[in-house]
Amino acid sequence: MALMKTQGIRLNKDEQQRLKALGKTRDRSMNYLIREAVDRYLDDEEQYENEKNEDAKRFQSYLKTRKNFSHKQMKTWLQGKASEAKDIR
C-alpha cells in the first residue's frame, strides 16, 4: 500500500452533516467517502485532459492534412458502430 499523507479540508456544517448521513447509510467513514470523491474527481479530470489533448492533436493533424469526413460518411460509420453495439448485446 502506498504511503498516505494527511491533507486538511474545510467543510461547512451542511457538507459535514451530509457526509455523516451518507456514511451512516453506506456504513462508511467520512474519510472513505472523501477519498472516493477525490479519486472519482481525479479520474474524470484526467480523462477530460486526455481527451482535450487528443482533440488538439487531431485538430493539428487536420490542419496539416486537411483530411476530413463528409456528413454522409460519418453517419454511415456511426450507424455501423450502433449496429455492432446491438450485436454485442
N, C-alpha and C positions, 0 to 999 in steps of 0.2 A: 504494500500500500504506500502511496506517495506521502511524503511529509506534508502535513497540513499546517497552515498558519491561520491565526485568528485575525479576522477583519471585522471591525465595528461597522454597524449600520444603524442609522437613526430611523425609527419608525414612529409615526404618530399613534395615539391611543386607538384610533379606529383600525389602523393596519395591524396593530398588535392583537386586538380582540379578534379580528378576522382570522389571523394566523392561528391563534389559540383555538378558535372554534373549528377551523378546518383540520387542525392537528388532532383535536379530540375526535372528530368524525372519522378521520382516517387512521387513528391510533398511531400518529407520527408526531415527532417533536417539531417545534418551530424551526429549529436548526435544519432538520431534514428538509422541510418544505422550502426554506430559503435556498438551500444548496440546490435542490431540484429546479427551483425557479431560475437561479443563476445559470445552471447548466443548460436549461432549455433556451434561455435568452442568448447565451453564447453560441449554441448550435444554430439558432435562427440567424443571428447577426453574421456569423462566419459564412453560412450558406448565402446570405444576401451579398456579402462582399465577394465571394467566389463567383456568383452569378453576374455581378456587376463587372468584374474583371473579364469574365468570358464574353460578355456583351461588348465590352470595349475592344477586345481582341477581334471579335467578329466584325465590328464596325471598321476597324483598321484594315482588316483583310478585304472588306468590301471596297474601301476607298482605294486600295491598291489594285484590285482586280475588276471592280465594277460588276462582278457576278451577282446575280440576284435571281429570284424565282417569281414567276407571274402568280397572280391570284389563283388562277386555274390550277397551276402546278402544285401550289401549296394546299389547296382544297383537296386535290386528289391524294396527296401524301397524307394529310390528316385523316381522310376517310379510310385509308389503308391502315393507319395506326389504330383507329377506332375499331375497325373490323378485327384486327389482331387481338385487341383487348377483349372483345367479345368472345373470341375463340379460346382465350385463356380461362375465362370463367367456366 
